[in-house]
Amino acid sequence: MLDTPVTALTGAGVSAESGVPTFRGEEGLWRRHRADELATPTAFRRDPLLVWEWYDWRRRLIDQCRPNPAHHTLASMEQALNVFTLITQNVDGLHQAAGSNNVLELHGNIWRLRCTACNHVCEDHRVPLPDLPPPCPQCGQLLRPDVVWFGESLPGEILDTAWAAAERCRTILVIGTSATVQPAASLPLVALRGGATLVEFNPAETPLSRHAHRVIRAPAAQALPDWWAVYRPS
């Protein structure tokens, strides 16, 4: 495995094991608003303060969370393997906190802010933010969370890089994702068409399960370190 390309795709299940709420369903309700009512360009144009109050609340929750053994195992894989690509649907930055250096963030990062006017991008880990909505340090206009909202396209360069990694890998690990959110859900199928071995880590069945060469029905924080202990290069 040391010399063959390995790709990992992670989803909300990995973050949930660190205590990060999914922000969907009942647990995602905030002031009677659902995530899909707030995480949209329209909501931000209509009431940027309301949207930022919600994101500031989310940032406070995530700030209390720490990487779990699955995050740390993926960081170890990056160090040990010659060709390893980590793709995530999560926006919490826990992979980087665990030591992963090269992460393809399909949906952005909640700790990164982007100007709605000049497109300046900066990181800001202050919790809570001192000003809501936060102003751009370059031009003074509104900053927004640098995440992909409902109705927006994924960043093209990152998606292209993820697609290429899926096409060339010989093993793809699908970890804690429902395999229902597109286009991320198609990446494992791209890998399969290229002849890769697919290993799924998920306590629950997903639409991808029937395509997997191996399905491990256990939480990622337990199962991924166990799997890596067997397959890691000596």
FENWO-V43149 format. One record per residue. OMEGA is omega in degrees with one decimal (* if undefined). Layout:
[[OMEGA] [OMEGA]]
//
This chain:
[[-174.6] [-174.6] [-178.6] [-176.8] [177.0] [176.7] [175.4] [176.4] [-179.0] [179.9] [-171.5] [-179.6] [178.6] [179.0] [-179.0] [179.2] [172.9] [179.3] [178.4] [177.9] [179.5] [-179.6] [173.7] [179.9] [-174.4] [-178.0] [179.0] [-179.8] [178.7] [-176.9] [178.9] [176.8] [173.0] [-179.3] [-176.0] [173.4] [-174.3] [-176.1] [-179.7] [174.6] [-179.6] [178.8] [-178.5] [177.4] [-176.8] [-174.7] [-178.1] [179.2] [179.1] [-179.6] [-179.5] [176.3] [177.5] [180.0] [177.1] [175.6] [178.0] [-179.4] [178.3] [178.5] [-177.2] [-179.6] [180.0] [-174.7] [-178.7] [178.2] [177.6] [-177.1] [176.4] [176.6] [-177.7] [177.7] [178.8] [175.3] [176.9] [178.8] [178.0] [-179.4] [-171.2] [-172.7] [-179.1] [-178.7] [-177.8] [179.2] [177.0] [178.8] [179.9] [171.8] [-176.0] [-176.8] [-169.3] [178.5] [-177.4] [175.8] [178.3] [178.8] [179.2] [178.1] [175.2] [-176.0] [-175.9] [-176.6] [174.4] [-176.5] [-176.5] [-174.0] [176.4] [-175.5] [-174.5] [179.0] [179.5] [-177.4] [-178.0] [-178.0] [178.9] [-178.2] [-174.3] [177.0] [175.5] [-179.8] [178.2] [173.2] [178.0] [-177.0] [179.7] [179.0] [-6.5] [173.6] [-175.8] [-178.6] [175.5] [-11.8] [-178.9] [178.3] [176.6] [178.9] [-179.0] [-172.9] [177.1] [179.6] [-174.2] [166.4] [173.9] [172.7] [179.9] [178.1] [178.6] [180.0] [174.3] [-179.9] [178.7] [177.5] [174.0] [177.7] [-170.1] [-176.6] [179.2] [179.3] [178.7] [179.5] [178.0] [179.9] [180.0] [178.5] [177.7] [-178.6] [-173.2] [-173.7] [175.6] [174.3] [173.9] [178.5] [-179.9] [-163.3] [172.0] [178.0] [-179.7] [-179.5] [179.0] [-176.6] [179.8] [3.2] [-178.0] [-177.3] [180.0] [-176.4] [177.0] [179.0] [174.3] [178.7] [178.8] [179.5] [177.7] [176.8] [-178.1] [170.5] [-177.0] [175.8] [-178.6] [174.8] [-179.2] [177.6] [-176.2] [176.0] [177.9] [176.1] [-179.1] [-170.8] [-176.1] [179.2] [-172.5] [173.3] [177.1] [177.5] [179.3] [-174.8] [178.9] [176.7] [-174.9] [-178.1] [176.4] [-169.9] [-175.7] [175.8] [178.8] [179.0] [-177.5] [178.5] [179.4] [-169.9] [-177.4] [178.7] [-178.3] [*]]
//
